[in-house]
C-alpha cells in the first residue's frame, strides 16, 4: 500500500503467538480465557518465562520484562507478540531491548493503552506496522466483534470498518494511521519515538484523566507541531474522565475538537477503540482511507 510501513507476515493455523506483560503484573487465571480463545484459532501459545513474576505493581523487574520481550522477538517460532495488559511500565524497558532481530524478522505486536509506547518505538523508529488491539486481560469483557477483529487482523482478513460518528460532517482523507493513548503520546514528546510522520491520521483515546490534563496534553501536541501535521484525528473512547470541584466546563471531546479546530484539523468521533468493551483492532503504520458522510463513517485499510 502507498507509503505504508513494513508489514510483518500474517499468521496461519499452527503458528505460535507469544504472551508477555511489559507493564503491570498479571496472574495465570486472568489470561486463561484468552489462552483458550487464541488456541481455538488454531494457534499455539508460548508464555514469557517471567510473565507471572511480580515486583510491586509490575510484572517483574524492568530487566525481567525486557527479557521477556527480547525472548519473544528472538524466538524463531513466535510469529506475533500479544501484550497481556497495560497499566504502566512499557516505556521503562524500551531501551533495554535489542531490536535488531525484530528488524531482521518483523512480527506483529498487539496491545493498547500503555503499549502505545511500544507502538511508537515500532512504528516511528523501526518503521514497522503493529496492531492497536485488545489484550488478554480484557478478553472476557470484550465484545465478540472486538475479539474477532484481532483474529482477523492477525490472519490478514481485516479490511475496513463502518461506524457511526458523532461528528456530523463531510470529510475524506488518506494517510498512515497511528497514535494510541493520549497520555502516553504526551509522555513521549521530545523522544526518538515521538511521531515525525507528515500527513497522517492520528488515533487518540484515554482513560481516567482529569479534563484539565486533557487540555494540557492537547496544548503540547499543538505547540509541538504534531497536530498541524495531521490530516485528521480519529477519536476513540475518552472513558471515565474526572473533573475538579470547580468544573472545567468542557468535555474531553470538546477540548480535543477545540484545539483541532484552531488549526483546521477535522475530528471524527465515535470510533470503537480504546478502554471500552468494543475495542476494535487497527493496523498502526498502514495507509488508511477515512471517509465521513454525515454521521456515517468508513475506515478502510
Helices and strands as residue ranges (DSSP letters): E 16-20, H 28-40, E 44-47, H 62-74, E 78-83, G 90-92, G 94-96, H 100-104, E 108-111, G 113-115, H 116-120, I 121-125, E 130-132, G 136-138, H 144-155, E 160-181, H 182-187, E 200-207, H 211-223, G 227-229, E 230-239, H 252-262, E 266-268, E 282-284, E 287-300
